[in-house]
Amino acid sequence: MAYKVDHEYDYLFKVVLIGDSGVGKSNILSRFTRNEFCLESKSTIGVEFATRTLQVEGKTVKAQIWDTAGQERYRAITSAYYRGAVGALLVYDITKRQTFDNVQRWLRELRDHADSNIVIMMAGNKSDLNHLRAVSTEDAQSLAEREGLSFLETSALEAYNVEKAFQTILFDIYHIISKKALAAQEANSSTGLPQGTTINVSNMSSNAGNRSCCSN
Amino acid sequence: MLSSKPPRRKVVPANGDDSADKLDQLLLSSAISNNEDLGPFIRKAFTSGKPETLHHHLRHFARSKESEIEEVCKAHYQDFILAVDDLRSLLSDVDSLKSSLSDSNSRLQHVARPLLSSLDAFVETRNVSKNVNLAIDSVRTCVKLMEVCTRANRHLADDNFYMALKCVDAIEREYLDQTASSTLRRMLEKKIPEIRSYIERKVNKEFGDWLVEIRVVSRNLGQLAIGQASAARQREEDLRIKQRQAEEQSRLSVRDCIYALEEEDEDGIIAGGIGEDGGGAAGFDLTSLCRAYHIHQTLGLEDRFKQYYFENRKLQLTSDFQVSSMTPFLESHQTFFAQIAGFFVVEDRVLRAGGGLISKMEVENLWDIAVSKMCSVLEDQFSRMQTANHLLLIKDYVSLLGVTLRRYGYPIDALLDVLSKHRDKYHELLLSDCRKLIAEAVAADKFEQMLMKKEYEYSMNVLSFQIQTSDIIPAFPYVAPFSSTVPDCCRIVRSFIEDSVSFMSYGGQLEFYEVVKKYLDRLLSEVLDEALVKLINTSINGVSQAMQMAANMAVLERACDFFFRHAAQLSGVPLRMVERSRRNFPLRKARDAAEEMLSGLLKAKVDGFMTLIENVNWMGDEAPQSGNEYVNEVIIYLEILVSTAQQILPSQVLKRVLQEVFAHISEKIVGTLVSDSVKRFNVNAITGIEVDIRLLESFADNQASLFSDGDVDVLRASLAGSKQLINLLLSNHPENFLNPVIRERSYNTLDHKKVVIVSEKLRDPSDRLFGTFGSRGARQNPKRKSLDTLIKRLRDVS
């Protein structure tokens, strides 16, 4: 319904920020969304989110980015946090080895609660503190390859790679959505052929749009 | 004149008036002379009501003055007329001069006009010249300024920040005020701080890069430094090995000495090579750091930079403390400690060569933090380790770390305390490991003598534990007196000793032999002794196995001497001190158990043969001349036993076992005579038993050559019980048993009750022969009577 009523964007993608406490998730969020939006509202389940609209391959995509607001300190993140998320940015701090070691635990939690097709990027934040580095880029790259994640090192302080990280996630999400839509079209087309019914082009577009909404 | 006249005028009237008026006039005169204010006098005149007098005097005075003036005017009239005449003459001269001046002025104007033009041109030219000079000076200043700016830019381009700062300072100090151009001055005022900020940022970036680089360098440096300490320790160990070899040479033959000398030469060459390699230590570069510090000093930011350096190095150290929970500490500990060691090697260099960038107190502060953290990590990791090898690996690396950093002046007592604290745990784990290994080795024993086909086998299983029986290398194949358990257990114990010494070495405690000895004692007496006792009590099948076990124990007794000597050698304690303090055999229980087991089995075997004593004809007509059947069987068995045993059992052990067996045989003989299975016997039977005992004694005499001390009486003494009983029965005066002196000397082992029982069973052959030979019967009677007396007396006693 929002899709049909509101012409501001073509897609709404929910992206969650996860990782140990103190790795800089909130700063990544504010850095990415500051120029477009402030925090719109505070959810009743204790998370914060902000949105920003940007263009991905000609489509208007509204990114709704959720931050845990400190809940991860108490391991109190609820399943609701992950519901409907199509992307996740898994953040660790390059100056704290333990935050990188805990990436495995966060991955397990993601796979337990989130959709199996969720797009995951691992971000090593605080890259400006290179002289205090405790996690080498090679180690992180190896883990990312092993687990099938995208990987970037970021610095919310210097705005390094923050934009790129979200662009990459949203790009990957868009492509997965597009593949699904294309598959749906093909299925619909093959279903229609044996019946010999004439298919209205406008109806087909409407169906694809609906499926996209469902996917969101 | 005016001032002089009034006093003379007043003095004259004063002489002619009243005294009151005279006084008033004196005062007034004095006031006028002093130029004082006359107001009060006038006011007094009016208030006193005498204005007329004053008025009168003033008019009188005025008239006198008019006279004087008239006189002066008359005198000067002539002079006035002459003066007017002079003025009229002067007026004429002035008119004449006026004309003359006008003419001169016209001529002067005419002459001066060209000169004025020249003057104007001159002034204009001079102004231009001055302006040009000013411009030239300004340009010259600008040229110098530009030169300095160019130099500054070149230094900046070449990253010579100090020189660039010097140029900028010179510009600010010498040229900024001199610069006439406000545009240029504004530019300079803007750029100078910018250049300083740029230099500061650039230098800070270089410093940041140095911080990143120094962490990698620190890890490599730490590994290198610890590697050097390890190499030094290895050289020290090699030297100690050579000393031990030299000590052992005194026991070896000349041929081996030659071989040892060759080895020594090779070791010398190797040691030299190691020394050469060790000398080529790689350095590290403090250039960026010193440069950054120097630049900050030049910028006047020294304190800020020092604090920045300290804070960031402290953060780096804190980052180095992170121990990954993903990687086992056993894998990561070398990197962990090497990183910290390298950090402090770098800080030591910065302290000595950094020009005050970091203070000794700050380094000590960082070191306290690091030591506290390392101790905490070690406590945590040690508490979770369950393998002795792991503790040893960590301990070795930590002690090397300690040696390395102590060389740089860092106190390491806290680290060594942690190692000492976990000494007990380490040894408990070692004991636990050894308990399993010994149980396996003992369980695998086949109780067979080891066969060694080659010399290296002999060396590996015998010489290395110094359990050889002679210093001559035997011919091969060689059959050892012990089974495989012995060298297997010896290897386990030796590795325990070496592991114990490894842990105690370089752990801060110099005299650790007592500790090693304590744990070695525990291993031998608690672990090995118990395992052997258990084996002996549960797994022995037959005399041959028991004999092998007894032989093993004898060999292990010699091995235990080796163990303590070995521990002392490895601990650096002289052997004579160890040998001086003799100790008990730690495996005594197992040895006693083995000998008891062997004796028990032999006794059981002998009992089998002793059952043949039932076949003895207790009422035979003749005494058997060559002994009863049972004793011959026993002796045959014992002969076979001894011929086998003397190959593997030491003589002392064999003697002790035979003593037990002989005592047992004696008891069996006495037991048989006492038992109900024998109802009666005659002198002939007793004589036969006597022959049996003599045969046993003869066998004992034949074993004299086996005993180094040649003590055969001990073996004979084992047969005393039965021998004394038989002697009593064969004696013509058995009642002598009642005599305490005789009894103590000849029958001290006999029991009263047994004597009564046995004596009653003795039957006199004359009972049957009495009817036939009266005279012979008469001859037997005295012994019978004596025996009856003995029986009666002993029965009364009981």
Interface residues (C-beta under 8 A of the other chain):
Chain A: T95 K96 R97 Q98 D101 Q104 N130 H131 L132 R133 A134
Chain B: G208 L211 V212 R215 N312 L315 Q316 S319 Q322 V323 S324 S325 M326
